[in-house]
Amino acid sequence: MARRSRINTRVIAAVSYLLAFASTCALAEVDITGMWRPLPRNQDGSGLTLDAAGVPISEDGRYRLHRWSAEEFDMAEWVCRPHAWDYSLEGPLSQIRFWPEIDQTTQKIIAYRGHINMEGQETTIWMDGRPHPPRHAPHTWSGFTTGEWQGDALVTTTTHVKEAYIRRWGIMRSDQTTVRTYWRRIGDYLQATVIMYDPIYLSEPYIRSSMMWTDDPTMVMAPYPCEEATETAVPRGTVAHFLPGRSPMPALDPNVTDVFGAPYEARMGGAATMFPEYIERMRNLPVPTQVIEE
């Protein structure tokens, strides 16, 4: 009788633990809605223009990098061209407003809507389990995004994006990229960790975790108007680019270095440059004596 009592006690304890665990999981979802002000961050690293150190670019990605020209920002056809939502998160004008779309019958959240100050980009995070569109569906600046809760992190998956910047000086991701973002609220702070899976321009997933916002209910979200105007010497119809081996960008010059003494090989990027072990290799690489400050 005593033994049966002990077994029943253990069963009750186990059931209580499971119920408590389930309740904790159910309560793990947090509120990401509201006005979020970005904290200062280092957007593009600190190297020379076109420095790709730390980015796992593939050979195709490196070829795309070598063709990039800063004059593409001044092409008449690209005036008011928006940045993609995932790149806008990294920029300095990344004030965000999130609000829910709620089914009034069930009171369940169907989607989160997001607006970012950078060029007024918006996104919809579908929470109702709908599938992503087929591969031939149109690609947009925000792409198509679904979300699910994993503990206290809202994990979003974005496909059908247009080609966009990883860094503003020419490191690109392709339109075949899948962007997975882990949104996590920590008190009055919101953190986003982004993982890019690009089978074209990246040889490995690329992770960014520098993005953090603080809750600010008093923040004013200003409009971001853009009017087309001729403010450039780049003739209409010109595609700004450089042929292979002709780019004058300093990071591609093996005879110069930056104030940190970065060797040429490291500036070419690649998966190996992401890992701490690469520091040992860098110590044995030749460093040019001519230093350029940017």
Helices and strands as residue ranges (DSSP letters): H 2-26, E 34-38, H 59-67, G 70-74, G 76-78, H 85-88, E 96-102, E 109-116, G 118-120, E 122-126, E 144-150, E 153-159, E 164-165, E 172-173, E 178-186, E 189-197, E 206-215, G 250-252, E 256-257, H 264-267, G 271-274, H 278-282, E 290-291
